[in-house]
């Protein structure tokens, strides 16, 4: 376990073709089922202090306790994902720590010198922030709030992976408003 913020709960991969990536992860690696959203509704998105409207497709699945996130950018909005791709990279871009006390953890990390680069919200109590921590590819740190509907969705995704038999490998994201 990390001494930093507890366990790493998510590995975030930036890919060029999310459908091919879901197929590879499910068929070759046996990870699934994937919960896929072709256009994640990100609110209050900011990159380096400026507001933008990103269009990102995201797929989530668990392998045991760890969630795997596949991300494909669909527009050219400034983001750490776009920076990663423009540097000629694909694959692991970030690790995420989950928190139910987002404000306290964010304040502590900023006091310790961590600088936010990208942040936004996905649904009620689903805030996220990425810090300027990429010391080598794949080491960006994300702090992700997992309280409320987003936390319940993440629980559902983990439960669906337990004993998954390979059927129905790609499923739509649950409606956060109904969780």
Buried (B, 14 or more C-beta within 10 A) or exposed (E): EEEEBEEBBBBBBBBEEBBEBBBBBBEEEEBBBBBBBBEBEBEEBBBEEEEBEBBBBBBBBBBEEBBBBBBBBEEEBBBBBBBBBEEEEBEBBBBBBBBEEBEEBBEEBEEEEBEBBBBBBBBBBBBBBBBBBBEEBBEBBBBBBBBBBBBBBBEBBBEBBEEBEEEEBBBEBBEBEEB
